[in-house]
Amino acid sequence: MMGRFPLVRRLSLQPTSMRNGQEDGPHRPHRGSRHGESANGGKPIKVIVLGLARVGKTALIYQFLYSKIPDKYKATVDDSHYATFNAAKEKKIVFEILDTSGSLEFPAMLDLSIKQYDVFVLVYDASDPGTFKKVKELRDQIMRTKNKAPIVVVANKIDLCDDKELEEVKANRELVQQEWEHGFVDASAKENTNTWNVFQELLKQANIEYDLRPALNKRRQSLPPPQHNSRASIAQVQLSPAQLQHLEQIRENSDRSTEKGRNSCSVS
């Protein structure tokens, strides 16, 4: 039954020596149900989210996956998120999303990441038009490295814009869609406006057939938030944290009862 529901996992990309007991090597994304196949030929869709600090990259990812944004700003340390969704024609879509920190601002490191990822989300602060300059720089570097690549530009914090800034967003949209021929989404991670549109648009740019809306709606209503005290967190729809704890307690009690019964049989 667990395989029916979308599953989300957050992993920190810190060195193995700092992860306190986690296994070595890359973590594999959950493949979902045994029914249906991946919409991307069995491979996760590797998404990298880039942009200046404080433009809302982490907030967009958390709103999409966990239906909330972090309570306080904390500098990101290159977190990787995995998520499986039901897609069109009983297929599955597996996202591997890298939330980047300033470490990828170095050209050599950025070039390496560009080569490793499939789809690019470039985020800027719509209420601070100057942050769009970084989007241009990132886009130029992506095009130099890969020539052709699916790219979605996100004008985040649209809720904070005045009329002049909204005109800037309109001009940027025309540039991105008409001249660059990339996807463009204006969004507000804080207000949860168009966050799922970002990921629908990236699938469109990657020419991957999708139907994410039903799965996203269900998950946005009931998916528990990630456990920030854990290096890896797993969440399922339709179960609150209290329900999960209760079920775990039942399972442990059942295990103890079974073990006790076995011991009694061996004595007799």
C-alpha positions as CSV (number, residue, x, y, z in Angstrom):
1,M,0.0,0.0,0.0
2,M,2.8,2.4,0.7
3,G,3.9,2.4,-2.9
4,R,0.7,4.1,-4.0
5,F,1.5,7.4,-2.5
6,P,4.1,10.0,-3.4
7,L,7.2,9.8,-1.2
8,V,9.6,12.5,-0.4
9,R,13.1,12.2,0.9
10,R,15.6,15.0,1.9
11,L,19.3,14.3,2.1
12,S,22.2,16.5,3.1
13,L,25.1,16.4,0.7
14,Q,27.7,16.7,3.4
15,P,30.8,14.4,3.3
16,T,30.2,10.8,4.6
17,S,32.4,11.5,7.6
18,M,30.0,14.2,8.8
19,R,26.8,12.2,8.3
20,N,27.0,10.1,11.4
21,G,26.4,6.6,10.2
22,Q,24.8,7.0,6.9
23,E,25.8,4.5,4.2
24,D,28.4,5.4,1.7
25,G,27.6,6.2,-1.9
26,P,24.7,8.0,-3.5
27,H,21.2,7.5,-2.2
28,R,18.7,6.1,-4.7
29,P,15.3,7.7,-5.1
30,H,12.2,5.8,-4.1
31,R,10.7,4.2,-7.2
32,G,7.1,4.3,-6.0
33,S,4.6,1.5,-6.8
34,R,5.4,-1.7,-8.5
35,H,2.6,-0.7,-11.0
36,G,3.6,1.5,-13.9
37,E,7.0,2.6,-15.2
38,S,9.0,5.8,-14.9
39,A,8.0,8.6,-17.3
40,N,11.7,9.2,-17.9
41,G,12.9,5.8,-18.9
42,G,13.5,4.6,-15.4
43,K,15.9,7.5,-14.5
44,P,15.2,10.3,-12.0
45,I,14.8,13.8,-13.5
46,K,17.8,15.6,-12.2
47,V,16.9,19.2,-11.4
48,I,19.3,21.9,-10.1
49,V,17.9,25.1,-8.6
50,L,20.3,28.1,-9.0
51,G,20.2,31.8,-8.1
52,L,21.6,34.3,-5.7
53,A,21.2,33.8,-1.9
54,R,17.9,34.8,-0.4
55,V,15.9,34.8,-3.6
56,G,13.8,31.9,-2.3
57,K,15.2,28.8,-3.8
58,T,14.8,26.7,-0.7
59,A,11.3,28.1,0.0
60,L,10.1,27.1,-3.5
61,I,11.4,23.5,-3.1
62,Y,9.9,23.2,0.4
63,Q,6.6,24.6,-0.6
64,F,6.4,22.1,-3.6
65,L,7.5,19.1,-1.6
66,Y,6.5,19.7,2.0
67,S,3.7,22.3,1.7
68,K,5.5,24.7,4.0
69,I,8.5,27.0,4.0
70,P,11.3,27.0,6.6
71,D,10.5,29.1,9.7
72,K,13.8,31.0,9.6
73,Y,16.4,31.7,6.9
74,K,19.4,29.4,7.1
75,A,22.1,29.3,4.5
76,T,21.7,26.2,2.4
77,V,24.4,23.5,2.3
78,D,23.6,21.8,-1.0
79,D,20.7,19.7,0.0
80,S,19.3,17.1,-2.4
81,H,15.6,16.1,-2.3
82,Y,14.0,13.1,-3.9
83,A,10.3,12.8,-4.7
84,T,8.1,10.3,-6.6
85,F,4.8,11.2,-8.1
86,N,2.1,9.5,-10.1
87,A,2.1,10.8,-13.7
88,A,0.2,10.3,-16.9
89,K,-0.8,6.8,-18.1
90,E,0.1,5.1,-14.7
91,K,3.7,6.1,-15.0
92,K,5.9,7.5,-12.3
93,I,8.0,10.7,-12.2
94,V,11.0,10.7,-9.9
95,F,12.6,14.1,-9.2
96,E,16.1,14.6,-7.8
97,I,16.3,18.2,-6.9
98,L,19.5,19.9,-5.8
99,D,19.1,23.0,-3.7
100,T,22.4,24.9,-4.2
101,S,24.4,27.1,-1.9
102,G,27.0,29.8,-2.7
103,S,29.6,27.1,-3.3
104,L,28.4,26.5,-6.8
105,E,29.0,30.1,-7.7
106,F,32.6,29.2,-8.6
107,P,32.6,28.6,-12.4
108,A,34.5,25.3,-12.2
109,M,32.1,23.8,-9.7
110,L,29.1,25.2,-11.5
111,D,30.3,23.7,-14.8
112,L,30.6,20.3,-13.2
113,S,27.0,20.5,-11.8
114,I,25.7,21.7,-15.1
115,K,27.1,18.6,-16.8
116,Q,25.6,16.3,-14.1
117,Y,22.0,17.7,-14.2
118,D,19.2,17.6,-16.8
119,V,16.9,20.5,-16.0
120,F,17.7,24.0,-14.6
121,V,15.5,26.3,-12.5
122,L,16.9,29.8,-12.3
123,V,15.4,31.8,-9.5
124,Y,15.5,35.6,-8.9
125,D,13.7,38.0,-6.6
126,A,11.0,39.8,-8.6
127,S,10.9,42.6,-5.9
128,D,14.7,43.2,-6.5
129,P,15.1,43.4,-10.3
130,G,18.9,43.5,-10.0
131,T,18.9,39.8,-9.1
132,F,17.8,39.0,-12.6
133,K,21.4,39.9,-13.7
134,K,22.6,36.7,-12.0
135,V,20.0,34.7,-14.0
136,K,21.5,36.0,-17.2
137,E,25.0,35.0,-16.1
138,L,23.8,31.5,-15.1
139,R,21.9,31.0,-18.3
140,D,24.9,32.1,-20.3
141,Q,27.1,29.6,-18.5
142,I,24.6,26.8,-18.9
143,M,24.4,27.4,-22.7
144,R,28.1,27.5,-23.0
145,T,28.4,24.1,-21.2
146,K,25.4,22.3,-22.7
147,N,24.3,24.4,-25.6
148,K,20.7,23.2,-25.4
149,A,19.1,22.5,-22.0
150,P,15.6,22.7,-20.5
151,I,15.5,25.9,-18.4
152,V,12.8,27.5,-16.3
153,V,13.2,31.0,-15.0
154,V,11.3,31.8,-11.8
155,A,10.4,35.4,-10.7
156,N,9.8,34.7,-7.0
157,K,8.4,37.0,-4.4
158,I,5.8,38.3,-6.9
159,D,3.6,39.2,-3.9
160,L,6.1,41.9,-2.9
161,C,6.2,43.7,-6.2
162,D,5.0,47.3,-6.9
163,D,3.7,48.3,-10.3
164,K,7.1,49.2,-11.6
165,E,8.6,45.9,-10.6
166,L,5.6,44.1,-12.2
167,E,6.5,45.8,-15.5
168,E,10.1,44.5,-15.1
169,V,8.7,41.0,-14.6
170,K,6.6,41.4,-17.8
171,A,9.7,42.5,-19.7
172,N,11.8,39.6,-18.3
173,R,9.0,37.1,-19.3
174,E,9.1,38.3,-22.9
175,L,12.9,38.0,-23.0
176,V,12.9,34.5,-21.5
177,Q,10.1,33.1,-23.5
178,Q,10.6,34.8,-26.9
179,E,14.3,35.4,-27.2
180,W,15.7,32.6,-25.0
181,E,12.8,30.2,-25.7
182,H,12.8,29.0,-22.1
183,G,10.0,28.6,-19.6
184,F,9.0,31.4,-17.2
185,V,6.9,31.3,-14.1
186,D,6.1,34.2,-11.7
187,A,5.6,32.8,-8.2
188,S,5.4,33.4,-4.5
189,A,6.9,30.7,-2.3
190,K,5.6,32.5,0.8
191,E,2.0,32.6,-0.5
192,N,2.3,29.2,-2.3
193,T,1.4,30.8,-5.6
194,N,2.4,28.9,-8.7
195,T,5.0,26.7,-6.9
196,W,3.7,23.5,-8.6
197,N,3.6,25.4,-12.0
198,V,7.4,25.7,-11.8
199,F,7.8,21.9,-11.8
200,Q,5.0,21.4,-14.4
201,E,6.8,23.9,-16.6
202,L,10.2,22.1,-16.2
203,L,8.6,18.8,-17.4
204,K,7.1,20.7,-20.3
205,Q,10.6,22.1,-21.2
206,A,12.1,18.6,-20.9
207,N,9.4,17.2,-23.2
208,I,8.2,14.7,-20.6
209,E,4.5,13.7,-20.5
210,Y,3.0,14.5,-17.2
211,D,-0.2,14.9,-15.1
212,L,1.0,16.0,-11.7
213,R,-1.9,18.1,-10.5
214,P,-3.9,15.4,-8.7
215,A,-0.9,14.0,-6.9
216,L,0.3,17.4,-5.9
217,N,-3.1,18.5,-4.6
218,K,-3.4,15.4,-2.5
219,R,0.1,15.7,-1.1
220,R,-0.2,19.4,-0.5
221,Q,-3.2,18.8,1.7
222,S,-1.8,16.0,3.9
223,L,2.0,15.6,3.5
224,P,3.8,16.0,6.9
225,P,6.7,18.5,7.0
226,P,10.2,17.1,6.9
227,Q,12.0,16.3,10.2
228,H,14.7,18.9,10.5
229,N,16.6,17.0,13.2
230,S,17.3,14.1,10.8
231,R,19.7,13.9,8.0
232,A,17.2,12.0,5.9
233,S,13.4,12.3,6.2
234,I,10.7,10.3,4.6
235,A,7.0,11.4,4.5
236,Q,3.8,9.8,3.2
237,V,0.5,11.3,2.4
238,Q,-2.6,10.7,4.5
239,L,-0.7,10.2,7.8
240,S,0.1,12.9,10.3
241,P,3.2,12.7,12.5
242,A,1.0,11.7,15.4
243,Q,-0.5,8.9,13.4
244,L,2.9,7.7,12.3
245,Q,4.1,7.7,15.9
246,H,1.0,5.8,17.0
247,L,1.5,3.2,14.2
248,E,5.1,2.8,15.2
249,Q,4.1,2.2,18.8
250,I,1.6,-0.5,17.7
251,R,4.3,-2.2,15.6
252,E,6.8,-2.2,18.5
253,N,4.2,-3.6,20.9
254,S,3.3,-6.3,18.4
255,D,7.0,-7.2,17.9
256,R,7.5,-7.5,21.7
257,S,4.4,-9.7,22.0
258,T,5.5,-12.0,19.2
259,E,9.0,-12.3,20.7
260,K,7.6,-13.1,24.1
261,G,5.4,-15.8,22.6
262,R,8.3,-17.4,20.9
263,N,10.4,-17.4,24.1
264,S,7.5,-19.0,26.0
265,C,7.2,-21.8,23.3
266,S,10.9,-22.6,23.5
267,V,10.8,-23.0,27.3
268,S,7.7,-25.3,27.2
